[in-house]
Each structure stands twice: as C-alpha cells, then as structure tokens.
Amino acid sequence: MSLSTQLTEKRDASAANLPAEVLAIMSDATLNLKLSGIIDNAPKAGDKLAAFSLTNALGVTRHLTDLLANGPVVVTFYRGNWCPYCNLALRAYQQHLAEFKQLGATLVAITPELPDMSLSTAEKNELEFDVLSDVNAEYAKALGLVFTLPDSIRDLYKKFGVEVEKHNGAEQFDFPLAATFVVAKDGTIVKAFVDADYTYRLDPEDIISSLKAL
C-alpha cells in the first residue's frame, strides 16, 4: 500500500471517529496556516538548501556538506513521534531506504524533538537512517518552514494526552511544516514538497523518480 493511500485511510478514520467540533478546530487551524502565506517563503526547486549541522539521536553531529559529498540527500521534516501521520511517513521512507541508497542518496529526518525523544522515534519505527534534533526548530526557522502552534490546537493536544513541551522543551510550540526536499550533490533542491496540511506527505515513489532523474 502506498504512503498516499495510508494517509488517506488515516484521514478518513479520523474524520469518522473524532467529534465534529474537534475536526472543525483542526480544519480552521490548517486553513489559517494556508492563508498565512508561509509556503510562499519556503525553499523551492532550484534553490540551494541551506547547510545544517545537527546531532542525531546518539549525539553524533551530521553536516549537510559532508552528506552531499557522498551524493544526493533527502531531507524530511516531521513534527514528533506523537503524530501518526509523521510515523506513517517515516516508516514508508524506511521501507524504501534500500532503493534510496541504490540511487546513491542519503536520507535524514529532522525534528524539533529533543534528542531523547528522537531516539524514541527511531526505535519505535525501527529506522535505519539518522533522525536529527533541530532544537527550538532553529534550522527549520532559517528555512522559513516554522509556525507556532495556536492555542486552540495546544488545548486539543492536551486533551489527547500529547505533551508537546515534554517532547520539544519548555515553552516550545514551534513546528515545521510537512516538508521533504530532494537535494542534488551540488546542494540544489530538485524536488520540494511543502504542505500546510500535516496529513499530506511526499510519496516515496516521487522521491525515487526525482533521484532517478539526477
């Protein structure tokens, strides 16, 4: 089953099981984010992806420049291991990791979660690629990908038992948009996926197509 199909099934299940008032709050938040124009400032195909130096779950620092020296890089952003859509995407990318590697690419995931939580994500989803902690979402901010979680959604998450500050740090409610970039060896973005709706992600098959075109 493709990632797109899995995400659709998850959206349908949520629509069927969540109260109408909860769905309305979530829908309004997504609409407001779309109308904010945040995507207009996000990196696009043809842009150079800004360099990063971020640590993985084991405390090892990864530098984009070093990764690019070995070939193209796939950079995907996710919100946290409490997000079912994020977990579906990470697992789907793991399932296609061998294909990415065969095409010479390195995959990394970037999250605002603290290192202990990113380690939990890697273990939970049996990931064999680096999960990098972007503490306070500073790198994502530099890319223009960050929004602050509105109070209405913070309240919902509390009711759902999602402890954002436990994952991200005290008073940290900044999240990256759902975003994935396929970056050529020279640092140029050849495929950019950015969506204000976190329930949508770039399908692994699209990543593979972009890598094959290099």
N, C-alpha and C positions, 0 to 999 in steps of 0.2 A: 504494500500500500504506500502510495506516495506521501510525502510530507504534507502537500497541499490538501490531500484527501483527509489525512488525520486531523489537520487543523480545522477543516470544515466540520468534521464529525464532532470535534470538541466544542466548536461554536454552537452547533445545533443542540448538543446536550446541555450546554449552559443556558441557552435560550429556553429550553424545555423545563429546566429544573430550578432556575433562580426566580425569585419573586419579581413581578413586573416593575416594582419601584426600584429594585436594585439594578435591573437591566437599564432602566431609564437614567439612573445616575451615571452608570458606566458609559452609556451611549452619549450623554451630554458631555462628559469629560473628553471622550475621544473626538467628538465634533469640535469642541473648543480648541483642542490641540491642533486639529487640522486647519482651523480657521486662523490660528495664530501666525501662520506663515513660516513656522520653524523649518519645515522641509526645504524651503527656498534657499536657506543658507547652508544646507548640509552638503558635504562633498559629493561631487558628481563624476560620472565617467569623463576621463580626460584630465581631471585634476591629479595633482600629486598628493598622496596620502601623507599627512604629517607624521614625522618619526615619533616613536614611543620607546620608553624604557620602563617596563612594568614587571613586577615579580609574579611568579607562578605560585601555585598552592604550596610548594615546597620551599619557597623563599629564593628561588633562582631567578635572576633578572634576565628578561628577554628583551633584546633590542631589535626593532624593526629592520634596521640597516643590516644586522647580522643575518636575520632570517631571509632578507631579499638577496643576500649574497649567494644563497643556495638555490634560488629560484623564486617563482611567484608565491604570493602569500594570500590566504583567505582569512579575512578578519571579520569576525561576527561578534556583535554586542548582544548581551542579554541582561535582563533585569535582576533575576535571582532564582535560587533553586526552589522557591515557593511558588513560582509561576509555571503552571502546567504547559503553557504554550512554549515557554523557553525550553523546558525539559524535552518536549517533543522534538523541537528543532535540534537541540544538542545531540539527542540520540540518533536522529536521522543523519546528521553530519558524521557521527561516529560510524554508522553503518556504511557510509560511502568513503570513509577515510582512506582505505586502501586505494580506491580509484583516484582520489586527490593526489596521493603520494606517487602513483604510477605516472601521473602527469607532471610530476616534479614539484608539486605545491606543498606548502606547509600551512596547516590550519591552526589558528589560535582563537580562543574566545575571550572576550573582555567583559568584565562585570564590575559594578560598583561595590560588590560584596567584599567584606573583609577576608583576608587570606584563609582563616579557619573555615569560613563558610564556602569559599570557592573550592577548598579541599573536599568539603562535604558534597558539593555539586559534582565534582569529578568522580568521587567514589560512588555516589548514588546512581549516576548514569553510566558508570564503567567507561569513562572517557580515557582515550589514549593520546589525547592532544592537550596542549597547555591551556589552562584556564588562568587568565591573568587578572589580578586585582587592580582596578583603577580607583583607588581610594578617593572618596569625595567626588568621583566622576570627573576628575580634573582633565584627563585626556579627552573624554567624550565632550566636555565643555569646549575645549580648544577646537574641536571639530564642528561645533555648533549643533550637537545632537541632543543636548540635555534640556529636560523640562523638569519643573518642580511638581511633585505630586500634590494635587489640590486637596484641600481639607475634606471635601466630600468623599474622596477615594480613600484618604487616610482613615476616616471613620469606618468605612466599609471593611477595609483590610483588618482593622482591629476586631471587628465583629467576626471576621473569618478566621481570626487567630494568627494573622500574618504580622510578625513583629519586625517591622522594617528596620528600626534602629538597632535591633539585635544583629541583623544581617549587615547593615551598612555603617553603623556607628551612630553615636548620639546626634540627634537633630539633623540627620542626613536623609533628605527625602528627594534628592535629585536622581533622576533616572535617564538612561539613554533611550532614544527611540529604538524601535526594532530596526536593526541595520546590519547589512553584510556587504563587504567590499572584496572584490577580486582584484588583486594588485599585481601588475606585471613586475618583472625583475628590476626594471628601472624606477619603480615606485609609482608608476602611473596607474590610476584606477581604470580598469577596463570594464568592470561591471559594478554598478552601485545600486543597492536596494535599500531604501529608507522609507518607513511607513509609520504614520502617526497612530495607526491601529496595531496594537501589540499582538493581535491574534493572527497577523499575517507575517510570513517569513519567506525568504528566498529558498526555493526548492533546490535540493542538491543537484538535480539534473541540470538546472540552469547554471550552477557553478561549474559543473563538468563541461558544459558546452562552451562557457567562457574560457576555461583553461585550454580546451582543445583548439580554440581559435588563436591562441598565442603563438 
